[in-house]
Amino acid sequence: MADRPVLLPSDGGIPGCPEDSCVSKNPFTFFWLDWRGRLSYRRHREYEDRCRRLLASFFSLLTFVLGVAYILWVGWLVFTHPVWQDLVFLAAETLSFLLLAILASDAWHLRFHHPSGLEPVASYEVDIFIPCCGEPLEVIRTTLRAVTRISYRPFQVYVLDDEGSEQVAHLAQSLGCHYLSRPRAGLSLQDSKSGNLNFGLSQSRGELILVLDADQVPAPEILTRLAGFFRLPRLAYVQTKQAFFLPDGDPFYNRDEVFYDAVQPGNDQTNAVLSCGSGVIYRRRALEEMGGFATWNILEDVTTSYELLSRGWKGIYFPHALTQGLAPHTLAGVYRQRYQWCLDTMRLFFWDTPLWKSGLTCKQRRRFLLVMLSYLVSGLAFPLFCMFPLLAYWGGAPSLLGQEAGYWGLRGAYLLATVLMFRYLFAGLQPLKQIKIMCGLFPVYGAAVLAALFYPPGHKPRYRVNNRQPFALSGPWWPLIPHLGLIMLHLTVPFFSLWLGWASPRLIAVNAVVSAGIIWVLADLVLAAAVKPQWSPAADPRLVYGG
C-alpha cells in the first residue's frame, strides 16, 4: 500500500497530537499515512519531490565514487612520472571534484515553502529601505509608485539617497516617503551601500526592515506573504527569489535558475540561506545585535547573512518572486556586476573562511564553500583546462599519453554520472547553460579571485553602482578578447602542430576533442555578447520604467 496524503481539519489539528506541540504548530509541514497506516509528515512539497530527490541522491553518490576513482587513477599516473603540466592538471581536476563532492553531499535535499507564505500573527511595523545612488529618475519613480501600492499596513518608506539629488527628494516627498541623504546631512559616504543602510537604520524604528534596490518593483502582497514568518523567534531574515525583466532567451543567464531554484532551497534546508541584498526582509533586533549591516565587505548582503547565521540566527528562503527588477544587458555590465559578487564572496573565503568560522555547523560550512568553490573553478580551473591542449600541441608529453583508453573510459563514466546528477539536482533549470556562462566569465572571476587576496579586512575595495545605464543595448567589444583569442588558438594551433611536427598525430587527435569542447563552451558567451537583445512586449523594461 503506497503512502497517501491525508486532508487535515481546517483548523490544522492533528489527530492524536497535542494541540500545543511543536509538530502541531509547525507551519511548514503536511501529513500523510505511510504503508503501515501510521501518520507521518513532511514539509511543503517534500512528498511530491521524493522521486527526484532519490534519483539525485543516487547519481550524486555515483558521481562521488567515480570521481574518487578517477582522481586516484590520474594521481597515480602523474606521480609516477611527475612533470609540472600534469601536476597542474591534477590540481585543476581535484578542485573541480571538490565542487562536485559538495554538490553530491546534500544539494539534492531542497526545502520549499507554500506560495501564500504565512499569515502574520501580529501587526509588525515595517520600514522599507530603498537605497539609491544616481540611478535614473524614471527607475526610482517606478519602484516608489509600486511601493505605495503595497497592501500591508503599517509601513514607512525611507528613500536613502547617497547622491543627494533634488529631483529624488521632491519625488520621495510627493509620494509620502521619508527622504534621507547622507550628503545633505553633512555625512561622508563611508561604507557605500552598507553605510547608507545603517544610516537608515539609525533614523527609523520599525520592527522589520524590507530592503529593495532602486530598480526592484515589489508586488503589492510582498509584506503580507513574508511578515508571518517572523513568528519564529530566532528568524533574522527572509530572502525572496529574484526575478528580472530579461531579453528573449536570457542570453547571459541572469535568471540564474540553478542558484534561485536549487542552490538557495538547498541552503534553506541547512539554514545557510544567502541574502541577495534586495527583496529581503530583516528583523531589526537581529541587525542591532550585530551592530547593523556588515560593512567590511563591498556589499552588505552575503556578509550580513553570513554573520547572522554564525551568531545562531536563522534565515529562510522564500522560493517565489515578489519583486522584479533590472539586470545588465551588455557583457561589460555583466562583468561589473559579477566582479563585485565574486570579489565579495572570495574576500570571505580568504579572510573569514567558513572552514573555521565559529558558530557555523558542518553543513553550513559546506553550503558556503559551494559558492566559493564555483568561483574558483570558473576563474582558475577552467582557464587551466583551456591551456592544457595548447601545451600538448606544442610538444608536451603528458602522463596520460598511452593511457587514452583508460582515461576516456574512466573520465567518460565520471562525466556521464555528473550529467545525470545535474539532470536530477537541477531538473528543468538549464544547468548546462549555467555551466557555460560561468566558464565564459572566467576572465572576470579570475581577476576577482586574485584581487581578493590583496583586500584584507581594513582595506576595502571601492564600490561601483552597476545600473546607472540600465537600458543600454550595446557595449564595448573588449570583454570578448580573451574568448576570441582562445577560440583562435584552439582552431589553429592543432594544424600548426601537425604541419610542423611539434607533437604526434595521435596526441593532436586526442587533444583536438578537448579543444572542440572548449570552443563549444566559449561560443555561447561570444554569441550572447554579439547579438543585440530582443524583448517581448511584456518583458521590455523600457516600457515598464519609461526609459
Residue, then its C-alpha position, 0 to 999 in steps of 0.5 A: m500500500a503506497d503512502r497517501p496524503v491525508l486532508l487535515p481539519s481546517d483548523g490544522g489539528i492533528p489527530g492524536c497530537p497535542e494541540d500545543s506541540c511543536v509538530s502541531k504548530n509547525p507551519f511548514t509541514f503536511f501529513w500523510l499515512d505511510w504503508r503501515g497506516r501510521l501518520s507521518y509528515r513532511r514539509h511543503r512539497e517534500y512528498e511530491d519531490r521524493c522521486r527526484r530527490l532519490l534519483a539525485s541522491f543516487f547519481s550524486l553518490l555515483t558521481f562521488v565514487l567515480g570521481v574518487a576513482y578517477i582522481l586516484w587513477v590520474g594521481w597515480l599516473v602523474f606521480t609516477h612520472p611527475v612533470w609540472q603540466d600534469l601536476v597542474f592538471l591534477a590540481a585543476e581536476t581535484l578542485s573541480f571534484l571538490l565542487l562536485a563532492i559538495l554538490a553530491s553531499d546534500a544539494w539534492h535535499l531542497r526545502f520549499h515553502h507554500p506560495s501564500g507564505l504565512e499569515p502574520v500573527a501580529s501587526y509588525e511595523v515595517d520600514i522599507f529601505i530603498p537605497c539609491c545612488g544616481e540611478p535614473l529618475e524614471v527607475i526610482r519613480t517606478t519602484l516608489r509608485a509600486v511601493t505605495r501600492i503595497s497592501y500591508r499596513p503599517f509601513q514607512v518608506y525611507v528613500l536613502d539617497d547617497e547622491g543627494s539629488e533634488q529631483v529624488a527628494h521632491l519625488a520621495q516627498s510627493l509620494g509620502c516617503h521619508y527622504l534621507s541623504r547622507p550628503r545633505a546631512g553633512l555625512s561622508l559616504q563611508d561604507s557605500k551601500s552598507g553605510n547608507l543602510n545603517f544610516g537608515l537604520s539609525q533614523s527609523r524604528g520599525e520592527l522589520i526592515l524590507v530592503l529593495d534596490a532602486d530598480q526592484v518593483p515589489a508586488p503589492e502582497i510582498l509584506t503580507r506573504l513574508a511578515g508571518f514568518f517572523r513568528l519564529p523567534r530566532l528568524a533574522y531574515v527572509q530572502t525572496k527569489q529574484a526575478f528580472f525583466l530579461p531579453d528573449g532567451d536570457p542570453f547571459y543567464n541572469r535568471d540564474e535558475v540553478f542558484y534561485d531554484a536549487v542552490q538557495p532551497g538547498n541552503d534553506q534546508t541547512n539554514a545557510v540561506l544567502s541574502c541577495g541584498s534586495g527583496v529581503i526582509y530583516r528583523r531589526r533586533a537581529l541587525e542591532e545585535m550585530g551592530g547593523f549591516a556588515t560593512w567590511n565587505i563591498l556589499e552588505d548582503v552575503t556578509t550580513s547573512y553570513e554573520l547572522l547565521s554564525r551568531g545562531w540566527k536563522g534565515i529562510y528562503f522564500p522560493h517565489a518572486l515578489t519583486q522584479g527588477l533590472a539586470p545588465h544587458t551588455l557583457a561589460g555590465v555583466y562583468r561589473q556586476r559579477y566582479q563585485w559578487c565574486l570579489d565579495t564572496m572570495r574576500l570571505f573565503f580568504w579572510d573569514t573562511p567558513l572552514w573555521k568560522s565559529g558558530l557555523t555547523c558542518k553543513q553550513r560550512r559546506r553550503f558556503l564553500l559551494v559558492m566559493l568553490s564555483y568561483l574558483v573553478s570558473g576563474l582558475a580551473f577552467p582557464l587551466f583546462c583551456m591551456f592544457p591542449l595548447l601545451a600538448y600541441w606544442g610538444g608536451a608529453p603528458s602522463l596520460l599519453g598511452q593511457e587514452a583508453g583508460y582515461w576516456g573510459l574512466r573520465g567518460a563514466y565520471l562525466l556521464a554520472t555528473v550529467l545525470m546528477f545535474r539532470y536530477l539536482f537541477a531538473g528543468l533549470q538549464p544547468l548546462k547553460q549555467i555551466k557555460i556562462m560561468c566558464g565564459l566569465f572566467p576572465v572576470y572571476g579570475a581577476a576577482v579571485l586574485a584581487a581578493l587576496f590583496y583586500p584584507p579586512g581594513h582595506k576595502p575595495r571601492y564600490r561601483v553602482n552597476n545600473r546607472q545605464p540600465f537600458a543600454l543595448s550595446g557595449p564595448w567589444w573588449p570583454l570578448i578578447p580573451h574568448l576570441g583569442l582562445i577560440m583562435l588558438h584552439l582552431t589553429v594551433p592543432f594544424f600548426s602542430l601537425w604541419l610542423g611536427w611539434a607533437s604526434p598525430r595521435l596526441i593532436a587527435v586526442n587533444a583536438v576533442v578537448s579543444a572542440g569542447i572548449i570552443w563549444v563552451l566559449a561560443d555561447l558567451v561570444l554569441a550572447a555578447a554579439v547579438k543585440p537583445q530582443w524583448s517581448p512586449a511584456a518583458d521590455p523594461r523600457l516600457v515598464y520604467g519609461g526609459 
